């Protein structure tokens, strides 16, 4: 890795805000990429509770170029930016803010990052039945992106949170032409939908470290030719992914979505093509150290 250049009055600042943010891999990923390309940028992590004033500070500082927004601020941040794309307004959250000479532009990269992970894996989703488990922020972003950019046969959503599930279902039906079905997540509803699902996308925290021995889907429900995409990437191989692989199914790792969304952010921050393999290497090194 090239040496990091000294920070000066012309250095562009990028940051991640959230609470907590100490665990974030974003500073390591982006700083490695800046260094690789010799860019006069630096990326730091800010624990933030007051989103409104954090964004006001960003607007006031000419050098503050880009911001990644993580839990729990992805919805609140929308209230304090100047411009948001229509699809991101539909999704109801953003994870990126760009400072365009004092105008704050909000956008989301989770959905496009997930879609790219699916496309890059060679999976054809047009005409397929997609099952999504979960209806939170990431699920919303992925659901809207797929419903707007692919010709799905149908999108079925299961979750234990009835209110959140109903809200996402209503918003998708109003904002897309895709056939949307939803139900409360139970053993019975899961078994029924799994019979016809071609692609399963898992968007809940189940199976995330430290509860890495948990999985929402019993292996007996898997069918040949299904594809399983788990957006959880800690641990690197979740119980859901290992179970699907044991049945010979194609799997897509959450690491791919995470890297893709970071690449999209980097390219919006800098205006240049990201060194994807450098960013991937940094992510994998950190995740392996944590296992």
BALOBA-1460 file (C-alpha; in Angstrom, 3 decimals):
// residues 291
<rec num="1" residu="x" x="0.000" y="0.000" z="0.000"/>
<rec num="2" residu="x" x="1.287" y="3.462" z="-0.886"/>
<rec num="3" residu="x" x="2.163" y="5.856" z="1.931"/>
<rec num="4" residu="x" x="-0.645" y="8.126" z="3.067"/>
<rec num="5" residu="x" x="0.089" y="11.706" z="2.096"/>
<rec num="6" residu="x" x="0.104" y="14.465" z="4.677"/>
<rec num="7" residu="x" x="-3.215" y="16.125" z="5.471"/>
<rec num="8" residu="x" x="-3.469" y="19.759" z="4.417"/>
<rec num="9" residu="x" x="-6.006" y="22.568" z="3.992"/>
<rec num="10" residu="x" x="-6.912" y="21.102" z="0.588"/>
<rec num="11" residu="x" x="-7.553" y="17.545" z="1.842"/>
<rec num="12" residu="x" x="-11.120" y="16.368" z="1.250"/>
<rec num="13" residu="x" x="-12.882" y="14.902" z="4.283"/>
<rec num="14" residu="x" x="-15.229" y="11.916" z="4.160"/>
<rec num="15" residu="x" x="-16.765" y="10.257" z="7.200"/>
<rec num="16" residu="x" x="-19.211" y="7.723" z="8.517"/>
<rec num="17" residu="x" x="-21.742" y="8.836" z="11.122"/>
<rec num="18" residu="x" x="-23.758" y="6.516" z="13.322"/>
<rec num="19" residu="x" x="-24.110" y="5.268" z="16.860"/>
<rec num="20" residu="x" x="-22.124" y="3.104" z="17.376"/>
<rec num="21" residu="x" x="-19.468" y="3.327" z="14.631"/>
<rec num="22" residu="x" x="-16.345" y="1.933" z="16.319"/>
<rec num="23" residu="x" x="-16.857" y="-1.414" z="14.577"/>
<rec num="24" residu="x" x="-17.143" y="0.073" z="11.078"/>
<rec num="25" residu="x" x="-14.807" y="-1.202" z="8.363"/>
<rec num="26" residu="x" x="-15.519" y="1.859" z="6.217"/>
<rec num="27" residu="x" x="-12.489" y="3.956" z="7.310"/>
<rec num="28" residu="x" x="-10.073" y="1.108" z="6.553"/>
<rec num="29" residu="x" x="-11.680" y="0.408" z="3.162"/>
<rec num="30" residu="x" x="-11.896" y="3.992" z="1.925"/>
<rec num="31" residu="x" x="-8.499" y="5.121" z="3.231"/>
<rec num="32" residu="x" x="-6.827" y="2.125" z="1.558"/>
<rec num="33" residu="x" x="-8.540" y="3.073" z="-1.701"/>
<rec num="34" residu="x" x="-7.575" y="6.757" z="-1.393"/>
<rec num="35" residu="x" x="-3.972" y="5.755" z="-0.702"/>
<rec num="36" residu="x" x="-3.875" y="3.319" z="-3.618"/>
<rec num="37" residu="x" x="-4.906" y="6.052" z="-6.062"/>
<rec num="38" residu="x" x="-2.897" y="8.835" z="-4.412"/>
<rec num="39" residu="x" x="-6.018" y="10.904" z="-3.726"/>
<rec num="40" residu="x" x="-5.928" y="13.803" z="-1.266"/>
<rec num="41" residu="x" x="-8.835" y="12.442" z="0.783"/>
<rec num="42" residu="x" x="-9.180" y="11.139" z="4.327"/>
<rec num="43" residu="x" x="-12.048" y="9.122" z="5.847"/>
<rec num="44" residu="x" x="-12.895" y="9.037" z="9.562"/>
<rec num="45" residu="x" x="-15.614" y="7.653" z="11.824"/>
<rec num="46" residu="x" x="-17.757" y="10.023" z="13.906"/>
<rec num="47" residu="x" x="-20.055" y="8.748" z="16.679"/>
<rec num="48" residu="x" x="-23.076" y="11.026" z="16.207"/>
<rec num="49" residu="x" x="-26.379" y="11.454" z="18.027"/>
<rec num="50" residu="x" x="-27.390" y="14.897" z="16.662"/>
<rec num="51" residu="x" x="-27.857" y="14.244" z="12.933"/>
<rec num="52" residu="x" x="-29.286" y="17.672" z="12.129"/>
<rec num="53" residu="x" x="-26.258" y="19.544" z="13.402"/>
<rec num="54" residu="x" x="-23.815" y="16.989" z="11.988"/>
<rec num="55" residu="x" x="-25.206" y="17.651" z="8.527"/>
<rec num="56" residu="x" x="-25.267" y="21.408" z="9.144"/>
<rec num="57" residu="x" x="-21.563" y="21.163" z="9.952"/>
<rec num="58" residu="x" x="-20.943" y="19.197" z="6.762"/>
<rec num="59" residu="x" x="-22.727" y="21.869" z="4.734"/>
<rec num="60" residu="x" x="-20.632" y="24.621" z="6.350"/>
<rec num="61" residu="x" x="-17.249" y="22.977" z="5.655"/>
<rec num="62" residu="x" x="-16.118" y="23.243" z="2.032"/>
<rec num="63" residu="x" x="-13.695" y="20.341" z="2.362"/>
<rec num="64" residu="x" x="-16.326" y="17.969" z="3.796"/>
<rec num="65" residu="x" x="-17.086" y="16.041" z="0.613"/>
<rec num="66" residu="x" x="-18.886" y="12.841" z="1.517"/>
<rec num="67" residu="x" x="-20.658" y="11.056" z="4.330"/>
<rec num="68" residu="x" x="-21.710" y="7.468" z="4.901"/>
<rec num="69" residu="x" x="-24.750" y="7.162" z="7.153"/>
<rec num="70" residu="x" x="-25.361" y="4.057" z="9.225"/>
<rec num="71" residu="x" x="-27.678" y="2.846" z="11.995"/>
<rec num="72" residu="x" x="-29.675" y="4.500" z="13.483"/>
<rec num="73" residu="x" x="-29.577" y="7.631" z="11.263"/>
<rec num="74" residu="x" x="-30.561" y="6.440" z="7.762"/>
<rec num="75" residu="x" x="-34.122" y="7.754" z="8.038"/>
<rec num="76" residu="x" x="-33.438" y="10.885" z="10.104"/>
<rec num="77" residu="x" x="-30.739" y="12.055" z="7.679"/>
<rec num="78" residu="x" x="-33.345" y="12.421" z="4.923"/>
<rec num="79" residu="x" x="-34.877" y="15.376" z="6.755"/>
<rec num="80" residu="x" x="-31.707" y="17.449" z="6.609"/>
<rec num="81" residu="x" x="-30.471" y="17.166" z="3.014"/>
<rec num="82" residu="x" x="-31.444" y="19.314" z="0.031"/>
<rec num="83" residu="x" x="-31.997" y="16.751" z="-2.699"/>
<rec num="84" residu="x" x="-32.964" y="13.059" z="-2.778"/>
<rec num="85" residu="x" x="-33.655" y="10.874" z="-5.814"/>
<rec num="86" residu="x" x="-37.250" y="9.709" z="-6.157"/>
<rec num="87" residu="x" x="-36.427" y="6.029" z="-5.626"/>
<rec num="88" residu="x" x="-34.608" y="6.831" z="-2.383"/>
<rec num="89" residu="x" x="-37.608" y="8.828" z="-1.179"/>
<rec num="90" residu="x" x="-39.721" y="5.745" z="-1.899"/>
<rec num="91" residu="x" x="-37.309" y="3.530" z="-0.002"/>
<rec num="92" residu="x" x="-37.483" y="5.911" z="2.953"/>
<rec num="93" residu="x" x="-33.812" y="5.945" z="3.927"/>
<rec num="94" residu="x" x="-30.401" y="7.000" z="2.642"/>
<rec num="95" residu="x" x="-26.886" y="5.832" z="3.462"/>
<rec num="96" residu="x" x="-24.833" y="8.429" z="1.571"/>
<rec num="97" residu="x" x="-24.619" y="12.235" z="1.520"/>
<rec num="98" residu="x" x="-22.555" y="14.208" z="-1.006"/>
<rec num="99" residu="x" x="-21.659" y="17.850" z="-0.420"/>
<rec num="100" residu="x" x="-21.997" y="19.608" z="-3.778"/>
<rec num="101" residu="x" x="-20.616" y="23.062" z="-2.888"/>
<rec num="102" residu="x" x="-22.969" y="23.477" z="0.053"/>
<rec num="103" residu="x" x="-25.904" y="21.553" z="-1.410"/>
<rec num="104" residu="x" x="-26.362" y="18.206" z="0.327"/>
<rec num="105" residu="x" x="-27.459" y="15.367" z="-1.965"/>
<rec num="106" residu="x" x="-28.730" y="12.185" z="-0.288"/>
<rec num="107" residu="x" x="-28.819" y="8.766" z="-1.917"/>
<rec num="108" residu="x" x="-28.736" y="5.050" z="-1.175"/>
<rec num="109" residu="x" x="-26.188" y="2.469" z="-2.343"/>
<rec num="110" residu="x" x="-27.485" y="-0.629" z="-0.493"/>
<rec num="111" residu="x" x="-30.052" y="-1.547" z="-3.152"/>
<rec num="112" residu="x" x="-27.766" y="-1.093" z="-6.171"/>
<rec num="113" residu="x" x="-24.992" y="-2.893" z="-4.266"/>
<rec num="114" residu="x" x="-27.252" y="-5.893" z="-3.693"/>
<rec num="115" residu="x" x="-28.470" y="-5.946" z="-7.303"/>
<rec num="116" residu="x" x="-24.879" y="-5.883" z="-8.573"/>
<rec num="117" residu="x" x="-24.001" y="-8.797" z="-6.275"/>
<rec num="118" residu="x" x="-26.850" y="-10.800" z="-7.806"/>
<rec num="119" residu="x" x="-25.949" y="-9.872" z="-11.398"/>
<rec num="120" residu="x" x="-22.234" y="-10.537" z="-10.871"/>
<rec num="121" residu="x" x="-23.033" y="-14.004" z="-9.514"/>
<rec num="122" residu="x" x="-24.668" y="-14.863" z="-12.852"/>
<rec num="123" residu="x" x="-28.147" y="-15.264" z="-11.363"/>
<rec num="124" residu="x" x="-30.973" y="-14.310" z="-13.725"/>
<rec num="125" residu="x" x="-33.827" y="-12.904" z="-11.658"/>
<rec num="126" residu="x" x="-36.183" y="-11.809" z="-14.431"/>
<rec num="127" residu="x" x="-39.264" y="-14.010" z="-14.319"/>
<rec num="128" residu="x" x="-38.280" y="-15.504" z="-10.973"/>
<rec num="129" residu="x" x="-40.126" y="-15.794" z="-7.657"/>
<rec num="130" residu="x" x="-38.109" y="-13.943" z="-5.021"/>
<rec num="131" residu="x" x="-38.591" y="-14.490" z="-1.286"/>
<rec num="132" residu="x" x="-37.343" y="-11.749" z="1.023"/>
<rec num="133" residu="x" x="-37.015" y="-12.385" z="4.753"/>
<rec num="134" residu="x" x="-37.234" y="-9.124" z="6.674"/>
<rec num="135" residu="x" x="-38.738" y="-5.703" z="5.956"/>
<rec num="136" residu="x" x="-36.323" y="-3.258" z="7.616"/>
<rec num="137" residu="x" x="-34.097" y="-0.621" z="6.023"/>
<rec num="138" residu="x" x="-31.871" y="-2.926" z="3.977"/>
<rec num="139" residu="x" x="-34.853" y="-5.027" z="2.902"/>
<rec num="140" residu="x" x="-36.682" y="-1.886" z="1.740"/>
<rec num="141" residu="x" x="-33.703" y="-0.753" z="-0.310"/>
<rec num="142" residu="x" x="-33.239" y="-4.142" z="-1.978"/>
<rec num="143" residu="x" x="-36.960" y="-4.706" z="-2.534"/>
<rec num="144" residu="x" x="-37.477" y="-1.356" z="-4.266"/>
<rec num="145" residu="x" x="-34.339" y="-1.766" z="-6.371"/>
<rec num="146" residu="x" x="-35.372" y="-5.229" z="-7.580"/>
<rec num="147" residu="x" x="-39.002" y="-4.254" z="-8.125"/>
<rec num="148" residu="x" x="-37.956" y="-1.204" z="-10.190"/>
<rec num="149" residu="x" x="-35.063" y="-2.775" z="-12.132"/>
<rec num="150" residu="x" x="-36.030" y="-6.419" z="-12.711"/>
<rec num="151" residu="x" x="-39.077" y="-8.147" z="-14.134"/>
<rec num="152" residu="x" x="-39.857" y="-10.457" z="-11.232"/>
<rec num="153" residu="x" x="-42.661" y="-12.984" z="-11.417"/>
<rec num="154" residu="x" x="-43.469" y="-12.053" z="-7.838"/>
<rec num="155" residu="x" x="-41.837" y="-10.768" z="-4.673"/>
<rec num="156" residu="x" x="-42.905" y="-12.411" z="-1.416"/>
<rec num="157" residu="x" x="-41.933" y="-10.837" z="1.892"/>
<rec num="158" residu="x" x="-42.062" y="-12.473" z="5.327"/>
<rec num="159" residu="x" x="-41.327" y="-10.799" z="8.657"/>
<rec num="160" residu="x" x="-42.298" y="-11.034" z="12.317"/>
<rec num="161" residu="x" x="-42.935" y="-7.265" z="12.540"/>
<rec num="162" residu="x" x="-46.494" y="-6.828" z="11.249"/>
<rec num="163" residu="x" x="-46.424" y="-3.019" z="11.124"/>
<rec num="164" residu="x" x="-43.118" y="-2.741" z="9.271"/>
<rec num="165" residu="x" x="-44.149" y="-5.544" z="6.914"/>
<rec num="166" residu="x" x="-47.466" y="-3.888" z="6.076"/>
<rec num="167" residu="x" x="-45.794" y="-0.526" z="5.467"/>
<rec num="168" residu="x" x="-43.270" y="-1.979" z="3.036"/>
<rec num="169" residu="x" x="-45.964" y="-3.983" z="1.244"/>
<rec num="170" residu="x" x="-48.162" y="-0.908" z="0.860"/>
<rec num="171" residu="x" x="-45.273" y="1.232" z="-0.373"/>
<rec num="172" residu="x" x="-44.117" y="-1.373" z="-2.907"/>
<rec num="173" residu="x" x="-47.623" y="-1.854" z="-4.296"/>
<rec num="174" residu="x" x="-48.033" y="1.918" z="-4.656"/>
<rec num="175" residu="x" x="-44.578" y="2.564" z="-6.063"/>
<rec num="176" residu="x" x="-43.882" y="-0.403" z="-8.356"/>
<rec num="177" residu="x" x="-45.640" y="-2.663" z="-10.867"/>
<rec num="178" residu="x" x="-44.285" y="-5.874" z="-9.342"/>
<rec num="179" residu="x" x="-46.660" y="-8.462" z="-7.885"/>
<rec num="180" residu="x" x="-46.114" y="-8.214" z="-4.124"/>
<rec num="181" residu="x" x="-47.223" y="-10.800" z="-1.555"/>
<rec num="182" residu="x" x="-46.537" y="-10.696" z="2.159"/>
<rec num="183" residu="x" x="-47.301" y="-12.626" z="5.310"/>
<rec num="184" residu="x" x="-46.202" y="-12.855" z="8.917"/>
<rec num="185" residu="x" x="-43.159" y="-15.083" z="9.281"/>
<rec num="186" residu="x" x="-44.113" y="-18.425" z="10.844"/>
<rec num="187" residu="x" x="-42.912" y="-21.985" z="10.289"/>
<rec num="188" residu="x" x="-46.031" y="-22.592" z="8.178"/>
<rec num="189" residu="x" x="-45.801" y="-19.452" z="6.013"/>
<rec num="190" residu="x" x="-42.082" y="-20.004" z="5.418"/>
<rec num="191" residu="x" x="-42.583" y="-23.613" z="4.355"/>
<rec num="192" residu="x" x="-45.387" y="-22.594" z="1.986"/>
<rec num="193" residu="x" x="-43.448" y="-19.808" z="0.247"/>
<rec num="194" residu="x" x="-40.217" y="-21.830" z="0.037"/>
<rec num="195" residu="x" x="-41.991" y="-24.336" z="-2.247"/>
<rec num="196" residu="x" x="-42.069" y="-21.793" z="-5.079"/>
<rec num="197" residu="x" x="-39.157" y="-19.473" z="-4.247"/>
<rec num="198" residu="x" x="-36.349" y="-19.340" z="-6.802"/>
<rec num="199" residu="x" x="-34.187" y="-16.746" z="-5.045"/>
<rec num="200" residu="x" x="-34.153" y="-16.250" z="-1.264"/>
<rec num="201" residu="x" x="-32.760" y="-12.979" z="0.121"/>
<rec num="202" residu="x" x="-32.167" y="-12.903" z="3.872"/>
<rec num="203" residu="x" x="-32.316" y="-9.372" z="5.342"/>
<rec num="204" residu="x" x="-32.660" y="-9.937" z="9.100"/>
<rec num="205" residu="x" x="-29.913" y="-9.991" z="11.787"/>
<rec num="206" residu="x" x="-30.513" y="-13.711" z="12.460"/>
<rec num="207" residu="x" x="-27.192" y="-15.545" z="12.162"/>
<rec num="208" residu="x" x="-25.091" y="-12.404" z="12.613"/>
<rec num="209" residu="x" x="-22.146" y="-12.567" z="14.992"/>
<rec num="210" residu="x" x="-22.221" y="-13.384" z="17.895"/>
<rec num="211" residu="x" x="-25.384" y="-15.472" z="17.272"/>
<rec num="212" residu="x" x="-23.727" y="-17.281" z="14.392"/>
<rec num="213" residu="x" x="-25.375" y="-20.663" z="15.011"/>
<rec num="214" residu="x" x="-28.854" y="-19.388" z="14.093"/>
<rec num="215" residu="x" x="-30.656" y="-19.652" z="10.756"/>
<rec num="216" residu="x" x="-34.241" y="-18.835" z="9.794"/>
<rec num="217" residu="x" x="-34.478" y="-21.589" z="7.174"/>
<rec num="218" residu="x" x="-34.253" y="-25.292" z="8.051"/>
<rec num="219" residu="x" x="-32.191" y="-27.193" z="5.476"/>
<rec num="220" residu="x" x="-35.145" y="-29.503" z="4.753"/>
<rec num="221" residu="x" x="-36.962" y="-26.613" z="3.058"/>
<rec num="222" residu="x" x="-34.283" y="-26.065" z="0.413"/>
<rec num="223" residu="x" x="-34.935" y="-27.205" z="-3.164"/>
<rec num="224" residu="x" x="-32.447" y="-27.809" z="-5.963"/>
<rec num="225" residu="x" x="-31.873" y="-24.826" z="-8.268"/>
<rec num="226" residu="x" x="-32.658" y="-22.287" z="-5.525"/>
<rec num="227" residu="x" x="-30.259" y="-19.404" z="-4.905"/>
<rec num="228" residu="x" x="-29.637" y="-18.088" z="-1.371"/>
<rec num="229" residu="x" x="-28.368" y="-14.533" z="-0.766"/>
<rec num="230" residu="x" x="-27.579" y="-13.680" z="2.871"/>
<rec num="231" residu="x" x="-26.771" y="-9.989" z="3.379"/>
<rec num="232" residu="x" x="-25.209" y="-10.834" z="6.774"/>
<rec num="233" residu="x" x="-21.401" y="-11.025" z="6.352"/>
<rec num="234" residu="x" x="-20.205" y="-11.514" z="9.927"/>
<rec num="235" residu="x" x="-19.380" y="-14.394" z="10.119"/>
<rec num="236" residu="x" x="-18.108" y="-14.763" z="6.555"/>
<rec num="237" residu="x" x="-20.045" y="-18.014" z="6.181"/>
<rec num="238" residu="x" x="-23.335" y="-17.839" z="8.045"/>
<rec num="239" residu="x" x="-25.252" y="-20.924" z="9.067"/>
<rec num="240" residu="x" x="-27.805" y="-20.102" z="6.355"/>
<rec num="241" residu="x" x="-25.098" y="-20.023" z="3.666"/>
<rec num="242" residu="x" x="-23.383" y="-23.193" z="4.902"/>
<rec num="243" residu="x" x="-26.737" y="-24.991" z="5.054"/>
<rec num="244" residu="x" x="-27.601" y="-23.958" z="1.519"/>
<rec num="245" residu="x" x="-24.187" y="-25.035" z="0.230"/>
<rec num="246" residu="x" x="-24.552" y="-28.419" z="1.936"/>
<rec num="247" residu="x" x="-27.626" y="-28.962" z="-0.231"/>
<rec num="248" residu="x" x="-25.766" y="-27.954" z="-3.381"/>
<rec num="249" residu="x" x="-27.428" y="-24.557" z="-3.774"/>
<rec num="250" residu="x" x="-25.786" y="-21.485" z="-5.271"/>
<rec num="251" residu="x" x="-25.096" y="-18.823" z="-2.638"/>
<rec num="252" residu="x" x="-24.307" y="-15.110" z="-2.675"/>
<rec num="253" residu="x" x="-22.345" y="-13.601" z="0.209"/>
<rec num="254" residu="x" x="-23.275" y="-10.401" z="1.992"/>
<rec num="255" residu="x" x="-19.631" y="-9.362" z="1.629"/>
<rec num="256" residu="x" x="-20.266" y="-8.737" z="-2.072"/>
<rec num="257" residu="x" x="-23.139" y="-6.348" z="-1.340"/>
<rec num="258" residu="x" x="-21.082" y="-4.575" z="1.330"/>
<rec num="259" residu="x" x="-18.126" y="-4.046" z="-1.009"/>
<rec num="260" residu="x" x="-20.363" y="-2.971" z="-3.898"/>
<rec num="261" residu="x" x="-22.143" y="-0.312" z="-1.847"/>
<rec num="262" residu="x" x="-18.781" y="0.998" z="-0.585"/>
<rec num="263" residu="x" x="-17.448" y="1.134" z="-4.159"/>
<rec num="264" residu="x" x="-20.491" y="3.148" z="-5.266"/>
<rec num="265" residu="x" x="-19.961" y="5.556" z="-2.366"/>
<rec num="266" residu="x" x="-16.257" y="5.929" z="-3.143"/>
<rec num="267" residu="x" x="-16.961" y="6.762" z="-6.785"/>
<rec num="268" residu="x" x="-19.533" y="9.398" z="-5.794"/>
<rec num="269" residu="x" x="-17.102" y="10.885" z="-3.258"/>
<rec num="270" residu="x" x="-14.145" y="11.074" z="-5.647"/>
<rec num="271" residu="x" x="-15.467" y="11.008" z="-9.217"/>
<rec num="272" residu="x" x="-12.949" y="8.312" z="-10.162"/>
<rec num="273" residu="x" x="-13.157" y="4.541" z="-10.601"/>
<rec num="274" residu="x" x="-12.658" y="2.664" z="-7.351"/>
<rec num="275" residu="x" x="-9.779" y="0.177" z="-6.847"/>
<rec num="276" residu="x" x="-12.249" y="-2.623" z="-6.169"/>
<rec num="277" residu="x" x="-9.732" y="-5.394" z="-5.507"/>
<rec num="278" residu="x" x="-7.873" y="-3.269" z="-2.940"/>
<rec num="279" residu="x" x="-11.156" y="-2.579" z="-1.141"/>
<rec num="280" residu="x" x="-12.115" y="-6.265" z="-1.276"/>
<rec num="281" residu="x" x="-8.737" y="-7.321" z="0.123"/>
<rec num="282" residu="x" x="-9.024" y="-4.933" z="3.077"/>
<rec num="283" residu="x" x="-12.533" y="-6.176" z="3.895"/>
<rec num="284" residu="x" x="-11.525" y="-9.826" z="3.746"/>
<rec num="285" residu="x" x="-8.398" y="-9.276" z="5.860"/>
<rec num="286" residu="x" x="-10.398" y="-7.560" z="8.596"/>
<rec num="287" residu="x" x="-13.216" y="-10.110" z="8.576"/>
<rec num="288" residu="x" x="-10.828" y="-13.072" z="8.760"/>
<rec num="289" residu="x" x="-9.031" y="-11.488" z="11.713"/>
<rec num="290" residu="x" x="-12.381" y="-11.232" z="13.529"/>
<rec num="291" residu="x" x="-13.260" y="-14.907" z="13.066"/>
